[in-house]
Amino acid sequence: FLLFVPSVFGFSAINAASNVFIFSGIALIAYSLLTRYSYSLWRVIPVNAHMSLDVLNGVLLMLSPWIFGYRDLLSSGQEIVHYALALGIYALVAFTRTQPEVATFAAGETGATETASRERRAG
């Protein structure tokens, strides 16, 4: 998605802005392919490191108009796109689970496999 943002939001003629989004998009694809999760090709990077890189990517997107000096070339809507995408990245990181859910049972309850084992023994 990041690769297409400059074209979709009309600032592809601003080379610095386009390059930031292209770099961010390619970096995101690269470190996603290296992250330890089910859709990865090479499981090298821990999920927490991936999320840290996401936050850095968001910081880059949010600050790039000032860092690379193209803020005056953007409309207010195009500037807001930078902030909105960064905030979206932060929200995704905040709500991403880094540990798989573990089934918990109340006192006296058992898991399905344990119940099935008892039924086989009883019957």
Beta strands, then each sheet from edge to edge (+ up, - down):
end
